[in-house]
Amino acid sequence: MAQSAPDATGKETRVLTTDVPARLDRLPWSRWHWMIVVGLGTVWILDGLEVTTVGNIAGRLSEKGSGLAVTSAEITGIAAALYVAGSCTGALFFGWLTDRYGRKKLFMITLVMYLTATALTALSFAPWWFFTFRFLTGFGIGGEYAAINSAIDELIPSKFRGRVDLIINGSYWLGAIGGSLLSIVALNTSIFPLNVGWRLTFALGVVLGLVILLVRRHVPESPRWQFIHGYGDEANELVGQVEKEIEREKHEPLPPPAGSITIHQRQSIGFGVIAKTVFGKYPKRAVLGLSLFIGQAFLYNAITFGFGSILNTFFHVATDHTGYYFAVIAAGNFLGPLLLGRLFDTVGRRIMISSTYIVSGLLLFGTAWLFDRGSLDATTLTACWCAVLFFASAGASSAYLTVSEIFPMETRAMAIAFFYALGTAAGGISGPLVFSDLTKSGVVGDTVLAFNVGASLVCAAGLVAAFLAVKAEGRSLEDIAAPLTSAPAGAPG
């Protein structure tokens, strides 16, 4: 039911009472939810494929006859920095548009941008062309993070939200495994010419993206976004269609929804209101989000930024064999969210977030101690990294889950974008500045210091989570953080 009334600013708006959130949250898992996961979640595989592929082909691109006159340092330096810069700016730009114009429009636009930029990267003929489209590829991927995370959390039932979000974010590492193994084949000059193989790695990303695009066409707009932005009838119609589809699939009627909310419908929310809400109304949650993203960014850079250099320098692993080791630790990264994800919905957010951060930090401290004693070789160091990243990956994925669910609906995509951009900048700019010289120096003590810095920061983030993490498991998003358009407004947590 709807009626007109002035909102907090005195502007005349429609007041709507709706049970759409309760209807979505009480749905059992179904084929419709699998379609959401495949259509939206698989983009992280593309991101993992992108980042890993470029890292692995850096040496090949710098070789004479590659078709591109660049050095390995320019690929790992300039190109990587531009990709990071594109991701940060894309997340912020598209995050704002996603909150304003809807999830569906933006997750289609950002994927098309990624596909176009990746295809044009494969056609690079000069360094400036390659660098330009690395930036634009990152721009599209950054936008995907904001649009996709917000849509997934608003469409997945509350009792499954934690594990689904973690596994989807963790699927980045499936792409990393694919990128590592793909580079071994694509860079084999007995199979593909020197100037062709690296282009095919980008072409594969385009093919996978096109498949995702075909599925994504069927993913609907978020009903939660619709009823707040003046499309209440469309939201009811969409949820009704999904309910009928699931009842046919399960051969039984759905239980009645529990509760409803009343909101002032508004077409848009100003950026100033969003910033004031995130940092003024929810300062503890803002500190939590910042801590989680910065902690995981520095831990990952402590291990992965100098990954190849550590294996080459200390254990004399050939450059063309490091891909095998990376595939192993990437598998450990994916298994963490896959096996631990359910516990975030059952044991609870606070215990699991804090424990995954602290345990991964303690294991990295232990790895640093063994490395300093000279007790590790390439295989056992990789095994230690697998153990660290098994827990760290679940923790890092929970950072995205956390900022997605602890702020009001109208700010969700922008909040994800802000914390993602900050974490990405910390990992892609500050991280390399801190760890590059340490891991490449060939001095054991320098590498140990890098490990210890990363371990310290991730443990500190875990302690912050122990005190500030929000009890969000099994709760409706509107219960965790009432919409800004609520009537009456909810109190901050």
N, C-alpha and C positions, 0 to 999 in steps of 0.2 A: 504494500500500500504506500502511496506517496501523496504528499501535500507540500505547499509552498511555505517557506519560513525564512527569516533572515539568518545568516550564519554569523560567526564571531566578528566578521568585519562589517556587518550590517547589510551585506549584499543578499538580495532575494535569491534563494535556491530551493530546489526540491528536496524535501525530507523523505527519505525512503527507508522503510523497514523491510529487511530481507533475511531469508534463511539460507542464502546461497553458500556462505562459508561452511555452515553446519552440514549442508547436503553434500558438499564436496568431501569433507573430512570423514563422513561416515561410510563412504563408498568402499567396498572390498576391492582387493587388487584384481585387475582385469586386463583383457587384451587392449583396451583403450589406454591404460596406463603404460603398457609396454610400448605402444605407439608413441607416447609422449617421450619416453626414455630414449628410444631409438632416434626419433626425429630431432630431439633437442640435445640429448646428452652426448652423442657421439662426436660433437665438435671438439671435445677435449682430445680425442684421438688425433684429430688433424693438427692441433696445436703441438702435441708431443712429437708428431711426425715432422712438422716444420722445424722446430727448434733443434731436434737431434740430427736431422738430415743436414742442415746447414753447418752444424758443428763438425760433422763427419766428412763433408765434402770440401771443407776449407782448403785442405792440402791439395786436392785435385784441381780446384779452381785456380790455384796459384801456379800450376804447372804450365810450361810452354805448350801451346797447342790445345788448351782447354776452350779457346774461343772467347775468353774474357781476361783482360789484362789487369788482374788484381793480385795482391799479395795475400798470404794466409793471415797476416796481422790485420789487414783491412777487413777481411771477412769476419774474423772473431772480434775485431774492435769496432770499426765504423758500422758495418752491416748489423752486428748484434746490437749496438747502441741505438741505431735507427729503428730496429724492430721493437726494442723496449720502449723507445719514445713513442712510436706509433701505437703500441698497446696501451700505454698510459693515456695518451690524448684521445684515442678512440673510445676507451672505457668511459672517460668523463663526458665526451661529446655525446656518444650514443646512450649513455646512462641517463642523461638529462632528457633526451628525446624519448627514451623508452617510458619513463614515468609520465611524460606529457602526451605522447601519441599512441601508446599501447605496446604490448609485448610482441604481438604477431608481426606488425609492420616492420619493426626493427630487427627481429631475428631473421626475417627474410632478406632485408637490405644488407645486413652485416655479412651474411653468408655469401651473397652475390658479390659483395666487395672483396671478400677473401678469395673467392674463386677467380675473379678477374685479375686481381693483383698477383696471385700465384701463377696463373697461366702466363702472364706477361713477364714474370720473373724467369720462367723457363726459356723465354725468347730473348734473354739479355744478350746484348752485343757490345755493351760498353759499361764501365763501372758506374757511371751516373745513373744509367737505366736500372741496373741491378739494385743500387742503393735506394732509389726512389720507390721501387716496388716492394722492397723489403719493408720500408716504412709503411706503405699502404696495406701490405699484408698484415702487419702488426696492428694497424688502425682497425681493420676489420675484425681481427681476433679479439682485441680489447673490447670492442662493441659487443661481440658475442658473449663475453663473460657477464656483462651487465644484463643484457636482454634475456639470456638463457637461464641464468641462476634465478632471477626473479620469477620467470614463467614456471620453471620446474617446481619451485617451492609453493607457488600458488595453486598448482594443479594436482600435486601429489597429496594424498590423505595424510593427516597429521601423524598417525601411528607408524607410517612408513617413511616420513620425510627425512629423518636423519640418515638412515642407511642408504636410501636412494641417492641423496645429495652427495654423500661421501664417496660412494662407488662411482658415480658419474664424474666427479672431480678427479678421482683416482685413475680414471680411464685414460687420462693424459699419458700415463706410463705404458699403456698398450701401444699408443702411437710412438713412444720412445723406443720400445722394443722393435716395432716395425721399422722405424727409421734406422736403427742400428743395423738390423739384418739386411734391410734394403740397400744400404750404402755398401755393404760387402759385395753384393751382386752387381749393383749399378756401376761401381767403380772398378770392376774387373775388366781390364782392357782387352782380355781375350774374348769377352762377350760383347761389350759395347765400345765403340770408339771413344777416345779421350774426351772429345767435345760433345758427346751425346749422352753418356751415362748420367752425368749430374743433372742434365735437363729432364731426363725421364723421372728422376726422383720427385721433382716438382709436379710433373705431369700426373703422377700417381695421386698426389694430393688433390688435384683438380677432379680426377675421376671419382675419388671417394666423396668429395664435396658435392658432386652432382647427384650421387646416389642419396646422400643425406637430404639434399634439396627436394628430391622427389617425395621422400617420406614426409618432410617438414610441411609440405603444402597442406597436409591434412590435420596438422596440429592447430587447434583453435586459439582464439584470443583468450586471455585469462578472464574468467567471469568476475573475479574479484576486482580487476581493473575496470571492467565494464560497468558494474553497478555503482562504483564511486564516480565515474566520469560521465554519468548521464545516460547509460545504456542498460538500465535495469531490466527492461523487457527482453533484450537480447541475451542478457546473462541468464534469466530464468528459462528462456527457450533452449539455450545451449545445455544447461545442466539437466533439463528435462529429457533432452534427447540422449544424453549420456546415461541417465538413470534407466531409461527404457532399454538401451543397448545392453547394459550390465544385467538387468533383470532377465532378459532373454538368454544371456550367456550363462547365468547362474541358476536359472529355472526356479527362482524364488523371489518374493518381493523384498524390497529393501526396508530396513527399520526406519522409523520416523526420525527426522533430524532433531537434534537437541539444541534448541535456542535460536535466537535471531539477533540482529544488531540494527540499530537505526543510525543513519548517516545523512549528512548534507551533501547532495551530489554537487560536484564542481568539475568544470572542464579542465582546469589546470591548477597547479600549485607552484607558487613562485620559488625561485632558487633560495632567496633569503629565508623563507619559511622553512625550507628543507634544512639549510645549514643551522638555523636556530634550533630546530627540533633535535637534530643529531647531536649537536655539541652543547646546547643549552638545557634541553629537557632530559636528555639521556647521557650525561657526561661520563658516568661509570661505564656504560656500554661502549662509548666511543674509545675510552682508554683500553677496554678489553679488546676491541677490534684492532686498534693500532698495535697492541702488544702481540697479539697472535700473528698478525701478518709480518711484522718486522722480525719476530723471533724465528719463524719458519723460513723467511727469506735468507737470513744470515746463516742458519744451519745448513740449508741446501747449498749455499755458496761456499761454505767451509769445506764441503765434501766434493761437490760436483764441478765447481769452477776450475779447479786444478786437477781434475780427475785424470785426464790423459797425461799431463805433465808428471804427476806423482808416479804413475805406472811406468812411464818412460824413464824418468830420472833415477828413481830408487830401485826399481825392479827390472829395468831393461826390457820392458814389454814393447814389441814392435808396434809402430803407429797403426798399421793395418790390422792389428789384433785387438786393439782396445775396444772395438765395437762389441766383441764377445763378452768382455767383462761388463760393459755398460748394459748390455741386454740382461745380464744376471741381476744387477742391482735395480734395474727398471722393473723386473718381475717382482722383486721384494717390495718395491714401492706400490705396485698394484695390489698385491696380496694383503697389505695392511688394511686399507679401506674395505676390501672385499670380505675379509674374515672378521674384522673388528666393528664394521659398520652397524650391525644389528645391536651391539651393546650400547651404542649412543641413544637408541630408542628404548632400551630396557633398563640397563644400569643407570643411565642418565647422562646428560651433557656435562655437568660440572666435573664429575668423577672421571669420565672418559677423556674430556679435553685436557684437563690438568695432568692426568696420568700419562697420556701419550706424549705430551710435550716433555714432561720431566723424565720419563723413562728413556726417551730417545736422547735427551741431553746427557744423562748419566752414562748411557752406553757409548756415546761419542767421547766422553771423558775417558772411559776405559780403553777405547780404541787408541786415543792419543797416548795413553800411558804405555800400551803395548808397542805402538809404533816407535816411541821414544827409546824403548829398551831394545829395539831391533828384533822383536819376537815375531814379526809378521813378514809374510811374503805376499806376492800379488794375489794369490788365491785366498789366503786367510784374511788379508785386508779387505778384499771384496766381500767375504763372508761377514766380517764385522760391519761393513757398510750396509749390507742387506738387513742385518738385525736392527741397526740404527734407523734405517729408512722404512722398515716395516711399521714401526710405531710413528715415526715422523710424518709419513705420508698420510696416515689417518688423522694426525693432528693438523697438518697443513690443510687437508680437505675440510676439516671441521671449522677452520677459520672462515672459509667461504660460506659454509652453512650458517655460522654464527651471525655474520653481518647481514645475511639475507633474511633472517627470521626475527631479529631483536629490535628492528626499527619499524615505524609505521608503514603501511602499504604504499602511501603516496611517495615515500622517500626511498623505497626498497632498491630500485635499480641504481639510483644515484649513490646510495650508501655503499652498495657493492662496488660500484665504479671507483669511488673515492678510496676505499681501503685497498682494493685491488691495485689501483694506480700507485698508491703509496708503497705497498709491499713490493710491487714490481720494480719501482724506482730504487728502493732500498737494495733489492737483490741484483738488479741489472746495472746500477751505477755505483752505489756505496760498496756493495759486496765485492765486485772486482777490484775496486781501488784498495780495499783492505786486504784481500786474499791473493791477488795476482802475484805480486812480488814474493809473498811468503811461500806459496806452493811451487813457484818456479825457481826458487833460489838454489835448490839442491842441498840446503842445510836442514837437517832433521828437526832442529829446534824451531825453525821458522814454520814448518808445516804443523808441528805440534801446537804452536801458538794459534795458528789458524783454526785447528780443530777445537781448541779450548775456548776461543772467542765465540765460535758458533754454538758450542755446547752451553756456555754461560748464558747467552741471550735466549736460547730456547727454554732453558730451565727457568729463567726469570719470567718468561711469558706463561709458563705452566703455573707458576706461583700466583701470578695475576689472575689466571683462570680459576684457580682454587678458591679465590675470594670473590670474584666478580662474575663468573659465568652464570648465565640465566637458566633457570629450570624450564626448558622449552620442550622436553620430550612429551609427546602425546598431546600437546596443547595446540589449539587453534592459533593461527598467526595473529588473529584479531584479539585473542586473549593475552598473548605475549606482549603485544604493543598495539593499543587501540588506534584505529585510523584517525588522522588529524581531523577528518570530517565527521567523526562520531558525534552523536547528540545523546547524552552529554559526553564530553571528552573523558577518556580514561586517564588514570593517574600513572605517572612514570614508574618504572621498576627500578 
